[in-house]
Amino acid sequence: MARLERDHGRLLVVFQYRGVRCREYLGLKDLREDRRAAQRIVRELEVELAGGKFDYAARFPTNKNLERLGFQVVIR
């Protein structure tokens, strides 16, 4: 299950992945239109997680925690 939160006027999604609590900022401000877009992202994320089709590296490619989660990090 994923949930939408706000932090200092920015929106982020909080979810569990491989037993690890993850918090990812969405690059959106806490505004009505951005909240609607963020809710769509949360729903997509929940479907991907439930179906086992979630690709962390594809969804959040610049995340610093990719290596901690077992992904090969390619620096360009």
CORFEN-V365274 format. One line per field, one symbol per residue. phi: phi as a letter, one per 30 degrees, with the letter a starting at -180 (. if undefined). A space follows every 50 residues. Layout:
# CORFEN-V365274
phi=???
This chain:
# CORFEN-V365274
phi=.cbcbbbhiccbccacbhicdcbbdcibddbedddddddddddddddddd dicdcedddbdcddcedddjcdcccc
